[in-house]
Amino acid sequence: MRILLINPNTTTSVTDLITQYVRPMVGENDEIVPVTGRFGARYISTRAAAAIAAHAGLDLLASHVQGCDAVYLACFGDPGLLALREVSPVPVIGMAEASCHAACARGDRFGIVTGGALWKPMLTEFVATLGLADRFAGVQTIAPTGDLIANDPDAALADLARACEACRTQGGADVVILGGAALAGLAARLQPGVSIPLLCSVETGMQAVISAARQPRQGSQRERGPVKTIGLSAALETLLGATSN
């Protein structure tokens, strides 16, 4: 099994953090191929940064998907997920989508806790696009963004725990997703002090990726005509079946 792990922001330390966390989840003969965006934001916290990250993810897919059995879009918020699925020859799993579905299987109402206030409306909209608004207890954020939490996770633990409990008391959640690539591993540390189950989005997403990679491969049903493009990478032009203007 060979899994392409896409981090569509440009911070390699986050890619390394995710890779280190998920590697024990696969067998010794399995391979994880971690890649980081070659352009875009250091950390994704706005719609503009997410839009750029979607392009960066497509670029990474085009360059690295050959020989892989599945793709892990390892960014909470799943920028470009549907576009990646449209062109990928193998299954693509988004961290946020997989976590939301897993949370619904675990409880009746789920909440999300993450870093950075700007994520609240973005994730609320995202959950609505999944058709899960009626199961959603809302988003609780803490002030530090994910990149700052990754640099000093101990400093964020108390605030994260309070936010998890707020999902229960304010939104009626009976399960909470700790969302964000940079928060890998913190759910287990927080769980003893939180009264409802916590899901680590990195771990939950990876479980879905492994399951998808082990499924029999189905032939692509996509039918696309030639696309005229300017300025894309050669690999992405090839993947899109592009022709130059």
C-alpha positions as CSV (number, residue, x, y, z in Angstrom):
1,M,0.0,0.0,0.0
2,R,1.3,3.4,-1.0
3,I,-0.4,6.6,0.3
4,L,0.2,10.1,-1.0
5,L,-0.1,12.5,1.9
6,I,-0.7,16.0,0.7
7,N,-0.1,19.0,2.9
8,P,-1.3,21.9,0.7
9,N,0.2,24.7,2.9
10,T,3.9,25.4,2.6
11,T,5.1,24.5,6.1
12,T,7.2,21.3,6.0
13,S,7.3,21.0,9.8
14,V,3.5,20.4,9.7
15,T,4.0,17.8,7.0
16,D,6.6,16.1,9.1
17,L,4.4,16.2,12.2
18,I,1.5,14.5,10.4
19,T,3.7,11.9,8.8
20,Q,5.4,11.0,12.1
21,Y,1.9,10.6,13.7
22,V,0.3,8.4,11.0
23,R,3.3,6.3,10.1
24,P,2.7,3.8,12.9
25,M,-0.8,3.2,11.5
26,V,0.5,1.4,8.4
27,G,2.5,-1.7,8.0
28,E,6.2,-1.9,7.7
29,N,5.9,-2.7,4.0
30,D,3.6,0.2,3.3
31,E,4.8,3.6,2.2
32,I,3.7,7.1,3.0
33,V,4.7,9.7,0.4
34,P,4.5,13.1,2.2
35,V,4.5,16.2,0.1
36,T,4.2,20.0,0.9
37,G,2.8,22.8,-1.2
38,R,5.4,24.5,-3.3
39,F,3.5,27.8,-3.2
40,G,0.8,29.5,-1.1
41,A,0.3,30.2,2.6
42,R,2.4,29.0,5.5
43,Y,-0.8,28.3,7.3
44,I,-4.3,28.2,5.9
45,S,-6.7,30.4,7.9
46,T,-8.6,32.4,5.2
47,R,-10.8,31.6,2.2
48,A,-8.1,33.1,-0.1
49,A,-5.4,30.9,1.4
50,A,-7.7,27.9,1.1
51,A,-8.4,28.7,-2.6
52,I,-4.6,28.9,-3.3
53,A,-4.1,25.7,-1.3
54,A,-6.6,23.9,-3.6
55,H,-4.4,24.8,-6.6
56,A,-1.3,23.7,-4.7
57,G,-2.9,20.4,-3.8
58,L,-3.8,19.7,-7.5
59,D,-0.2,20.5,-8.4
60,L,1.1,18.0,-5.8
61,L,-1.4,15.3,-6.9
62,A,-0.3,15.7,-10.5
63,S,3.4,15.4,-9.7
64,H,3.2,12.5,-7.1
65,V,0.1,10.4,-7.5
66,Q,1.6,7.8,-9.9
67,G,2.0,4.5,-8.2
68,C,-0.1,5.4,-5.2
69,D,-3.2,3.6,-3.9
70,A,-4.9,6.5,-2.2
71,V,-4.5,10.2,-1.4
72,Y,-4.8,11.8,2.0
73,L,-5.6,15.5,1.8
74,A,-4.1,16.2,5.2
75,C,-5.6,19.6,5.9
76,F,-8.6,20.3,8.0
77,G,-11.1,22.1,5.8
78,D,-10.3,20.0,2.8
79,P,-9.3,22.7,0.3
80,G,-9.9,21.5,-3.2
81,L,-11.2,18.0,-2.2
82,L,-13.8,17.7,-4.9
83,A,-11.4,19.0,-7.6
84,L,-8.8,16.5,-6.5
85,R,-11.4,13.7,-6.7
86,E,-12.4,14.8,-10.1
87,V,-9.0,14.3,-11.6
88,S,-7.4,11.7,-9.3
89,P,-6.9,8.1,-10.6
90,V,-7.2,6.8,-7.0
91,P,-9.4,7.6,-4.0
92,V,-8.9,10.9,-2.3
93,I,-9.9,11.3,1.4
94,G,-10.2,14.7,3.1
95,M,-9.3,15.0,6.8
96,A,-12.4,17.1,7.7
97,E,-15.0,15.2,5.7
98,A,-13.8,11.8,7.1
99,S,-13.8,13.2,10.6
100,C,-17.3,14.6,10.4
101,H,-18.7,11.3,9.1
102,A,-16.8,9.4,11.8
103,A,-18.2,11.7,14.5
104,C,-21.7,11.1,13.2
105,A,-21.1,7.4,13.5
106,R,-19.9,7.9,17.1
107,G,-22.6,10.2,18.5
108,D,-25.8,12.1,17.8
109,R,-24.3,15.6,17.7
110,F,-20.7,16.6,17.0
111,G,-18.7,19.8,17.5
112,I,-15.4,20.9,16.2
113,V,-12.6,22.6,18.1
114,T,-9.7,24.2,16.3
115,G,-7.3,27.2,16.4
116,G,-8.0,30.5,14.8
117,A,-11.2,32.5,14.9
118,L,-11.5,32.8,11.1
119,W,-12.1,29.0,10.8
120,K,-15.5,29.2,12.6
121,P,-17.6,30.5,9.6
122,M,-15.5,28.5,7.1
123,L,-16.0,25.2,9.0
124,T,-19.7,25.9,9.6
125,E,-20.2,26.4,5.9
126,F,-18.1,23.2,5.2
127,V,-20.3,21.0,7.5
128,A,-23.4,22.4,5.7
129,T,-22.1,21.3,2.4
130,L,-21.8,17.8,3.7
131,G,-25.5,17.8,4.6
132,L,-24.7,17.4,8.3
133,A,-26.0,20.8,9.7
134,D,-28.7,19.1,11.7
135,R,-26.1,17.0,13.5
136,F,-23.7,19.8,14.1
137,A,-23.2,21.5,17.5
138,G,-21.0,24.2,16.1
139,V,-17.4,25.3,16.1
140,Q,-15.4,26.5,19.1
141,T,-12.1,28.2,18.4
142,I,-9.2,29.3,20.5
143,A,-7.1,32.4,19.7
144,P,-3.8,30.7,18.6
145,T,-3.8,29.4,15.1
146,G,-2.8,25.9,14.4
147,D,0.8,26.8,13.5
148,L,1.2,28.5,16.9
149,I,-0.3,25.6,18.7
150,A,2.1,23.2,16.9
151,N,5.0,25.3,18.1
152,D,3.9,25.2,21.7
153,P,1.1,22.7,22.3
154,D,1.4,22.6,26.0
155,A,0.4,26.3,26.2
156,A,-2.9,25.6,24.3
157,L,-4.1,22.5,26.2
158,A,-6.2,24.3,28.8
159,D,-7.9,26.5,26.3
160,L,-8.6,23.5,24.0
161,A,-10.1,21.5,26.9
162,R,-12.4,24.4,27.7
163,A,-13.5,24.7,24.1
164,C,-14.2,21.0,23.9
165,E,-16.5,21.3,27.0
166,A,-18.2,24.3,25.5
167,C,-19.2,22.2,22.5
168,R,-21.1,20.1,25.0
169,T,-22.6,22.8,27.2
170,Q,-23.4,25.3,24.5
171,G,-24.2,23.1,21.5
172,G,-25.2,19.8,23.0
173,A,-22.3,17.8,21.4
174,D,-21.7,14.3,22.6
175,V,-18.5,13.9,20.5
176,V,-15.9,16.5,19.5
177,I,-13.5,16.6,16.6
178,L,-10.1,18.2,17.5
179,G,-9.6,19.6,14.0
180,G,-6.3,20.5,12.4
181,A,-3.2,18.9,11.0
182,A,-1.0,20.8,13.5
183,L,-3.1,19.4,16.4
184,A,-2.1,15.8,15.7
185,G,-1.9,13.8,18.9
186,L,-3.5,16.4,21.2
187,A,-6.9,14.6,21.5
188,A,-5.3,11.8,23.4
189,R,-3.7,14.2,25.8
190,L,-6.9,16.2,26.3
191,Q,-9.3,13.2,26.7
192,P,-8.8,12.6,30.4
193,G,-10.0,16.1,31.2
194,V,-12.9,16.2,28.8
195,S,-16.3,14.6,29.6
196,I,-17.2,13.5,26.0
197,P,-15.3,11.5,23.4
198,L,-12.7,13.4,21.4
199,L,-11.6,12.5,17.8
200,C,-8.2,13.3,16.4
201,S,-8.8,14.5,12.9
202,V,-5.4,13.4,11.7
203,E,-5.9,9.9,13.0
204,T,-9.5,9.6,11.9
205,G,-8.7,10.8,8.4
206,M,-5.9,8.4,8.1
207,Q,-8.1,5.5,9.1
208,A,-10.4,6.4,6.2
209,V,-7.5,6.6,3.8
210,I,-6.2,3.1,4.8
211,S,-9.7,1.7,4.3
212,A,-10.0,3.4,0.9
213,A,-6.6,2.2,-0.2
214,R,-7.5,-1.4,0.6
215,Q,-10.7,-1.4,-1.5
216,P,-10.6,-2.9,-5.0
217,R,-9.7,-0.3,-7.6
218,Q,-12.6,0.8,-9.7
219,G,-12.1,2.2,-13.2
220,S,-12.5,5.9,-13.6
221,Q,-15.8,7.1,-15.1
222,R,-14.6,10.6,-15.7
223,E,-15.0,12.0,-19.2
224,R,-13.2,15.3,-19.8
225,G,-12.5,17.1,-23.0
226,P,-9.2,19.0,-23.6
227,V,-8.7,22.0,-21.3
228,K,-6.9,25.1,-22.5
229,T,-4.5,26.4,-19.9
230,I,-1.7,29.0,-19.4
231,G,1.0,28.9,-16.7
232,L,0.3,25.6,-15.0
233,S,3.0,23.1,-14.1
234,A,3.7,20.6,-16.8
235,A,2.5,17.7,-14.6
236,L,-0.8,19.4,-13.9
237,E,-1.3,20.2,-17.5
238,T,-0.8,16.5,-18.3
239,L,-3.2,15.4,-15.6
240,L,-5.8,17.8,-16.9
241,G,-5.3,16.8,-20.5
242,A,-4.5,20.4,-21.2
243,T,-3.6,22.1,-24.4
244,S,-1.8,25.4,-24.7
245,N,-3.5,28.5,-26.0
